[in-house]
Amino acid sequence: SVNQQNHRSEVERAPVKEIQLIVHIAVAPLNLDLMVVQLGIVLGDQ
């Protein structure tokens, strides 16, 4: 019965990982834009 509980918790956790991956991919372009802006500020200061 312990194996069933462990398996069930793994199945419940899987969608969370998928959602995190989707969010990470969706936010990646924003992070890239922020990096470019920060680089522009750093280069602009120099």
C-alpha angles and dihedrals in degrees: 000000000000090000090053091053092049092048091049092051090050091052090049092049096050097076090051090058090049091050091048090051092049091048091047091052092045093050095043095087090051091051089048091052090050091050091051091048092049091048089050091052092048093047090044092054090052 
